Structure formats: C-alpha cells, structure tokens
Amino acid sequence: MQPLKLILEALFWMLAAAVLLAALAVVLGWLTAPALGFLAIVLALALLPLGLRMMALIRRRRAMAVLAYVDQAVRLNLPLPTMLEAAQRSEDPATAHRLEQLRRRLEDGYSLSAAVRAAVPEMDPRGAALLTAAERLGQLPHALDRLVRPWSVAAGAGAGFGAPLGGVDGAGSGDAGAAGSDFDGTGPGAFFRAYPFMMITVMTMSLSVLSLNVIPKFKSVMAGFDAAMPRSTAVLIQFAQAVGPFAIIVAIGAVIVWAGRTLWRIFYAAEASLPRAGALRERLLWALPVTHRLVRDRGLAEAFDLVAHALRRGVPADRAIVEAAHLRINAQLARRLTAWSSKLTHGQPLHEAARSAGMPALIVEMLAPVRDVAAGADVFTFLARYYATRFSRFAILLQSAAMPATVLFFGALVAWVAVAMFAPMLALIETLSGSAGKWKL
C-alpha cells in the first residue's frame, strides 16, 4: 500500500503544479497580454526553488533547535523528558509541538533515534541514520555533537546546515559542511534546480512559436524572392519539424514533474521515494565515474569517523563497521562494509578483510600494520579526515565547473536560434541589394 500511496501523492502534486502554472498563464495572459502569461510561468519556476530553500532552512533550524536541547541534556546528564518539557515554554508553537511529541515518545519507551524520527519529520535523513547507529554503539554524545556543532557555527556565520560530514573530528567542518550543503542543493543547488527548467521552458515555447508563425513566413518570403534559405535556418527548420512536437511534450512533462516534486517538498517536511527508484538511483550513482567518487568518499568519511570513535570506546571492529553500514550512505558501499564486518567475524585480519570486501587499496595498506585498537582508531580517524577532504574539494570543483558549463550550453543554444532567425533577413537583404550568395551562415 505504501508504494501506491506515494504514486498517488506524486500524481496529485504534479496535477497541482500543472493547474497552478496553467492558471497563472491564463489569468495573467487574459488580464494583460499573452506574453506576460508566458513570463508568469518562467517567474513561477524561478520562485519555486527559492520557496523550497526557505522552507528547508526553516525546517532545519527547527530540527537543530530540538537536537540542541537533546545535546544539552545529554552533556549535562539531565533527565531528557524534563528538559524537553521545560524547553517547550520558551520556543515557538511549531518547535514546542515537536518537543512535546518527542517527550511523549520517550516517555512511551521509544529509543531516542526512533523518537526523533517519529516526532521531528524535519530531521535530515543522514542525521537520523547517524543517531540510530551511534545510539547502538553508545556514541550518542559524539553523534549529537557532530550534528549540532556545524549548525551552530554555520548559523553564527549566516549559513545553512551541512551534512554530518562537516564535523569529522573538527577536520574540515567548514569546507566539507559547505560542500555537502551545496551538493545537496541548499546553496548553489538552487541555481541548478531552477535555471535549466527555466531555459527549457523558454526555448521550447520560443521554438514552438517560431516554427508555427515565423519560419513559415520566412519560407514564403524567401521563395517569393527566389532566395536560398541559409544553412543554419534550414537546419533549425529540420530540427523543429523532426523533434519539435516530441520535445515540447517532453519539456512540458519534465517541467510539471519537477514543479510537482518541488511543491511536494515545500508542503511536506519528509520526502519519500519508491524503493525500486531509490535502488536504481543508488546503482547509477555508484556506477558513474564522477558520482561514484562523490558518494564513496562521503560515505567512507562518515563511516570511518563513527568507527574510530566506537573503537576508542572499546567496541569490537566488526560491530562498529556493520553499524556504520546503516548510515545514510550508498547502498553498494553499505554492502561492502557489511561484507567487511562479516569477514572480520570469521577471523580474518582487519586489512585482509578490507581487501576481500573490495575496499580501496589505501585503506588496506593503512590498516596492514595495525595491531591494537588504539592504533586502529587513529588510522580510521586519519582516513575519515582524508576522505572528507577529498569529497569537499571534489564537490567544490564540480560546482565551480558545472555552473559556467550550464550557462555556456544554454547560451550556445540561444545563440544558434538567434543566428538562424537573423540569417534569412540578411540573406534577403543581400538578394535585394544584388549581392546574393555572400551571406552563407
């Protein structure tokens, strides 16, 4: 029943997005001019990511406010339900409601991680998974510190909350946290959420108008003056005739799906996905070269940080690694961590089990000389910092390259359409001035 419910929810929000965009276009186009109705759609597509980011920041602040009270109670060894009840009196109604729901679930016997998942839907899934694994390993203070500290620092600087990766033993808390936030779409990600769909909408509508109204007139005028159609315009005409209707349908469908998904995320704190779609996405991210490095480095950084702290508290390596596999990391990497833990359980040395499970060669070589728990914790701490830095730098590099590349790509398409539209006029001018054949664009 759950997949059916998700499908119906998705269809509802896609229908709502289609009705909203159509209503904006029809109302403004009827009251003013058709061109302004079209611009209303573009403006709505630009405002949707801004609304999503605003709601995401509000929800994350609310979730971090709840976790801050939990962290304070744990550090001061105070009764958690009593602390939460006292905190309700000083918070806004929405946050107070979350605190009350959390307190009630704790009093009903829920574990902290389960209570947070149920009472605070705004909680980041990565943070919720970290709480669950840390609670099983007895590392709850460390997990709360990793979640709350980067948010406190970023809030003081006016930034948003990054991924739990931002607090790997204090290493790279600024860089990795910022990169994680941007990679997730709360920073420059807003640009990638809006700009491509705005450009697709503008170019699709423009090409449809040109192919229906402008290009046929160009062809008749050029034929009347016995002038040859420029090559760039002929190519555009062939392209519009071949893929125009299909491109319009695909573009409209993509915009509606994207707008519906954005509306869903604006009005609902927790976002769900179909299990099969999530599994396919995990496989694709692991298979593609660029995304493989991102998800692997980020997952290893988070897993090894948890393992390092667990080893320092005397937790066996096999148990620490298998609990780290339950973090919000790529499913393929989680399987390798589980296999690593299984091989340790059967008596293989730490580095040999890592090699058998398909871990990178650096991990195998770093763990080869390890003979005691303390040395193993230090090695895992180093590896966590190393992979956090790799993820941070690579994510920033991708963001820096993707933004201008996206702008240049759509700019080249716009330039091609502009040249194809002006070329017939130039060719016609040359024909009338007696110098036909000079313009061959």
N, C-alpha and C positions, 0 to 999 in steps of 0.2 A: 504493500500500500504506500510506503514511503516514496519510492520512485514515481508512482502515479501522481502523488500529491505534488512532488517537485515539478513534474511536467506541467500539471495544471497551473501551478503558481507561475511558472515561466511563461506559459501561453497568456495568462491574464496580464502580466506586466508588459509583454510585447504588444498585446492589443491596446493596453492603456497608453503605451508610448506612441503607437500609430494614431490613435484617436487624438492625443494631445498635439502631435505635430501637424496633423491634418487640420485640426480646429484652429490652431494658430495661423496656419497658412490661409485658410478660407476666410476667417474673420478679418484679419488684417488686410488681406488682398481685396476683400469686398468693401471694407471701410475706406481704404486708401487707394492702393494700386497693386496689381498682381506682382510686380517686382518686390514690393515690400513684404508681401506674403511669403515669397521665397526667402527673403532675408530673415524673416522671423524664424524659419526652420534652422537656418545657419546659426542665428543667435541662440536658439534653444539648445542646439548641440554644443555650443561653446559654454553655456551656463550649467549644463548638467554635470560635467566633471568638477566645476567649482563647488556646486552644491554637495556633491559626493565627498569632496575633500573636507569641506566644512563639517559635514556630519561625522565623517571619520575621525576628525580631530576632537570633536565634542565627545564622541563615544570613547575614544582612547583616554582622554582626560578623566572621564568618569570611571573607567575601569582602573586606571592607575591610582585614582583617589581611593578606591576601595582597597586595592592592594597595598597602598601606603599604610592604611590603618592596620591591615593584617601584619605587615612587616614590622610595624612599630610594636604591636602586641607580642609578636614572636621574639623580637630582640630584647624587650623589657620583661619577658616571661610573665605577661599579664593574661588574665582569663579572656579568651578571644570573644565569646558572646557578650560579656560585659563591656568590653572595649567597643565592640560594634554598636551596641545599644547606646552608649554614650556618644559615639560619633554621629549617630543619626540626628541628634539635636542641633548639630552645627552645620549640616550640609543642606544643599538644595533638595527639593522634593524628589527629583529623579534619582540622585545619588543616595538619598536617605532610603528610598524604596529598595534599591539594590542592597544596601547594608542590612535592611530588615530581612530581606529574602535570604541573604547569606547567613545571618544569625539563626534564623529559623531552621535552615537545613543543617547547620552544625549541631543545633540542639536536638534535631531528629536523628542524629547519628551518622550523617554523611561525613566522608573524608573531606579534607579541605579542598583538594583538587576537584572532587565531584561537586561539592557545594559551589565552588566558583564557576564551574562550567554551567550549572543549572541556574544560578542566581545572577550571573553577570554575563549576559549574552554578548556584550561589547568586548569581552576579553579576546585578545588576539589568539588564534588557534595555536600558534607556535609557543606563546607563553603558557597557555593551558596545558599543552603537552609537556612542557618543561616542568611545570608544577607537579603533574602526575608522576613523572619519572623521578623527580627529586624527592617527592614525598615517600616513594617506595624505598629509596636509597638512604633516607634520613638526612637529605641535603636541602631541606626546605628553607632554612635561613639563607643559604647560598643562592637558591633559585629566586627567592623574593628580592634579594639584593641585586641580582642580575636584571630583574625586570623593572624594579623601581628606580634604581640609581641612574641609568641612562636617561630615563624620562625626566627625573628631577633636574639633571644637568641640562638636558635639551630644552626643558620648559623655561629654565632661567635664561637661556640664550634665545628664546623665542622660536625654537624649532619643534618638530614633532617627534614622536616616539619611534625609535628604530626597532629593529628586530632584537631578540635576546642576544644575538651575536655581539651587539655593541658592548657588552660588559664582560668580555672574556678576560677575567683576572685583571681588569683595568687596562688591558692592552688593546689599543685601537678602538676605544669606546667611542671616540668621536668619528673617526673615519668609517669604521665598519657599521656603526649605527646609522650614519647618514647614508651610506651606500645602500644598506638594507632598506631604509625607508624609501629612498628614491627608486630602487629597483622594484619595490612593491607598488609604486605608483602614487605615493603621497607627496613627492616632491616634483621633479621634472616629469614624473609619470603622468601628471595631469596634462602635459603637452601631448604626450603620445596617446592619451585617451581621447582627446578632442580633435587635434589638428588633422590626422588622416581622415577621419569621418567627415569633418567639415569640407576638406578638399574633395573627397569622393562625391559628396552631395553637390557641391558647386560645379564640379567638372561634369558630372553625369547630367545634371539639369541643363547646363550650358550646351553640352553636345547634343542633347535631345532637341533643344530649341534651334540650334544651328542646323541640324540635319533635317528638321521639318520645315523651317521657314527660310533660312538664309541660304543654305547651299543650293537648293533647287533654283532659287532666283539667280544665283551666281551662274549656274549651269546654263540657264536660258539666255542670260545676257551675253555670256561668253560665246554661246552658239550663234546668237544673232550677229555678233561682230566677227564671226569666223576666227576666234582666238582660241589658242590651245590652253587647256586647263593646266596650271602649274603642277609639277610633280608632287609637291608637299600637300597641296589641296586634294589632288586625286587620291593620294594615299589615305588622307583623312576621310574622304568620302567612302572609299572601300572599307576602311576600318569601321566607320559608323554603320554602314549597311550590313557588314558581316556580324559584328558583335554588339551593335548598339542596343537592340531590344534585350538581349541576354544580359548585357552589362547593366542596363537600367534596372532590371528585375533583381539582379544580384546586389547591386548597390543599395536599392531600397530595402531589400531584406536584411542586409548587413547593418544598415543604419537602425532599422526597427529593433533587431535583436540587441544591438549594442545599447540603444536608448532604453529598452525594456530592462536589460540587466542593470543598467545604471540606476534606474528608478527603483528597482528591487533593492539594491544595496543602500539607497538613500533612506528608504522607509523601514528596512529590516536591519537590525544590528548584526544578526548572524546570517551568513550566506552559506547555503548548502549546494552541493553538486551531486550529480548522479555518480554512483560508484564506478560504473564502466567508463564514463567520461573522464573521471579522475585517474583511473588506472592507465588509460590511454595517454593522457597528458603526462603522467609520470614517466612512461616509457619513452615518449618523444623527447622530453627534457633530458633524459639520460642518454639517448642515442645521438642527439645533435651535438656537434663538437663544442660550440660556444656555450650553449646552455648546460652541457654536461659538466664543464669546468665550474660554472657558477653553482649549480646545485650540489656538486660533490664537495667543493671547498667549503661552502656554507654549512653543509651537513656535518662534515668532519670536524669543523671548528666547534660547533655546538656540542656534538657528541663527545669529543675528546675533553672539552672543558668539564663536562659533567663527570666523565670517567676519572679525570685527575683528582677532583675533589672527593669523589667516592673512595678512591684508593687511599687518600690521606686519612680517611675515617675508618680504614680497616675493612672496607667492603671487598670481597673477592673480585678479581678482574673479570671472570666470566659473567658474574651477576651484574657488575657495573656496565659492561658492554652491551648485554642483552637489554637492560633498561634504557640505555642510550638509543637503542634501535627503535624505541617507542616515541622518540621525539618527532617533531613535525619536520621530518627530512624526507628526501626522495625515497620511494618505496624500494627501488633497486639497491640503493645504498643500505637501507634498513635490512634487506635480506642478507647482504654481505656481513653486516655487523652481527646478525643473528647466527650466521654460519661460523663466524669467528668465535663467538661465545660457545657454540656447540663443540667446536674442536678443542677449545680450552677445557671444557668439561670432561672430554675424553682423554685428557692428559698431555696434549701437545704443548710445547713451549709457546710463549707469547708471540714471538716473531714467526715461528713456523706456522702457527695457526693463522696469523695475519696473511702470510703468503698463500696458504691454501684457500683462504676466503676471498682472495683477489684484491687485497689492499694494495695501494701504491707502493712502489719499491722504497721510497723514502721512509715510509712507516716501518717497513720490515727491517731496513738497515738500522734505523734509530733504536728499535726495540731489541735488536740482536744482543747487545752487551748487557741488557737489563737482568739483574739477578735478585733484586729485592724490591719491596713495594715502594719504598721512598724514591728510589731511582726511577721506577716506572711512573710514579706520579709526576716527577719532574719532566720526564720525556713527553708525557701526554700534555702537560701544560705548555711546553715548547711547541708541540705540534698544533695545539689549539690556536696559539698566537700566530703561528706560521700560516695556517690555512685561513684564519680570519683576515690577515693582511692580504693574502692572495685574492680572496673574494672581494675585499674592499677596493683594492686597486683595479682589478679587472672590471668590476661593476662601474666604477667611475669612468674608466676608459671607454666602456661600451656606451654609457650615457653621453659622454663628450663627443663620440663619433656618430652616434645614431641621430642626434638632433639635427646637425647640419646636413647629414646624408638624407634624412627625410625631407627637409626643406628643399634641397637641391633636386631630389627626384620629382617632387610635385612641381617645382619651378620649371624643370625641363619640360614636363608635360604641358604646362600652361604656355611656355614659350613656343612649343611646337604648334599648339592650336592657334596661337596668335599669328604666327608666321603663315600658317595655312589659310587663315582668314584674310590677311592683307595681301597675300601673293596674287590672287585674282585681280584685285584692284590695280596693283602695279602692272600686271600683265596687260590689263585693259588699257591703262594709260599709255603704255608703250605701243600698243596696237594703234590707238588713235593718233599718236604722235608720229607714226610712221617708222618706228624702230622696233618692230615686233621681233621677238626672239632674244632680246637682250636679257630679260629677267627670266631666269630658269631656276627658281627657288625650289 
